[in-house]
Amino acid sequence: MRRMIRAIIIIALLWIGLLLSGYGVLIGSQENAAGLGLQCKYLTARNITTAQFIHSNSGIIGLTDCPILRKNAKVIDNGQ
């Protein structure tokens, strides 16, 4: 029972941190546009967002993999 309560508290704190910071955590990715594009899905505190990046295996022109954390455009508390 104690472990379950602690797990719920930790999940709530992580959710609040994501809500206030505006960051999202990577939950999935896939290549598109004949391997030239990279579509990354991020879980934020409010919803799931999708980001499109240019993909290359070498990483010179585009990204090789999706970033694990990504800043969302809409932030709940931006200090104003």
C-alpha positions as CSV (number, residue, x, y, z in Angstrom):
1,M,0.0,0.0,0.0
2,R,2.8,2.4,0.8
3,R,4.5,1.7,-2.5
4,M,1.4,2.5,-4.4
5,I,0.9,5.8,-2.5
6,R,4.5,6.8,-3.2
7,A,4.2,5.9,-6.8
8,I,1.1,8.0,-7.2
9,I,2.8,10.9,-5.5
10,I,5.9,10.6,-7.7
11,I,3.7,10.5,-10.9
12,A,1.7,13.5,-9.7
13,L,5.0,15.5,-9.1
14,L,6.3,14.6,-12.5
15,W,3.0,15.6,-14.1
16,I,3.1,19.0,-12.3
17,G,6.7,19.5,-13.4
18,L,5.8,18.8,-17.1
19,L,2.8,21.1,-16.8
20,L,4.7,24.1,-15.4
21,S,7.8,23.7,-17.5
22,G,6.1,23.0,-20.8
23,Y,8.3,20.1,-21.8
24,G,7.1,16.8,-23.3
25,V,8.6,13.3,-23.1
26,L,9.2,11.2,-26.3
27,I,6.7,8.4,-26.6
28,G,7.2,7.3,-30.2
29,S,8.8,8.1,-33.6
30,Q,8.6,7.0,-37.2
31,E,10.2,7.9,-40.5
32,N,8.1,9.4,-43.2
33,A,8.4,11.0,-46.6
34,A,10.6,8.2,-48.0
35,G,13.0,8.3,-45.0
36,L,13.7,12.0,-45.3
37,G,11.4,13.1,-42.5
38,L,11.2,12.1,-38.9
39,Q,7.9,12.3,-37.0
40,C,8.2,12.4,-33.2
41,K,5.3,12.2,-30.7
42,Y,5.6,13.7,-27.3
43,L,3.5,13.3,-24.2
44,T,3.0,16.6,-22.4
45,A,0.9,17.3,-19.3
46,R,-2.0,18.5,-21.4
47,N,-2.0,16.3,-24.6
48,I,0.1,14.5,-27.2
49,T,2.0,16.7,-29.6
50,T,3.7,15.8,-32.9
51,A,6.9,17.4,-34.2
52,Q,8.4,17.0,-37.7
53,F,12.2,17.0,-38.3
54,I,14.5,16.4,-41.2
55,H,16.1,13.0,-40.9
56,S,19.5,11.8,-42.0
57,N,21.5,8.8,-40.9
58,S,24.7,10.8,-40.5
59,G,23.2,13.6,-38.5
60,I,25.0,16.3,-40.6
61,I,21.9,17.8,-42.3
62,G,19.1,16.6,-40.0
63,L,18.5,14.6,-36.8
64,T,19.4,10.9,-36.5
65,D,16.9,10.3,-33.6
66,C,14.2,12.3,-31.9
67,P,15.2,14.3,-28.8
68,I,14.0,12.7,-25.6
69,L,12.7,16.0,-24.2
70,R,11.1,18.8,-26.2
71,K,9.9,22.2,-25.2
72,N,6.2,22.8,-26.1
73,A,5.1,26.1,-27.6
74,K,2.3,26.6,-25.1
75,V,3.4,26.9,-21.4
76,I,0.9,27.3,-18.6
77,D,3.1,29.4,-16.3
78,N,5.8,31.5,-18.1
79,G,6.4,33.9,-15.2
80,Q,4.3,36.8,-16.5
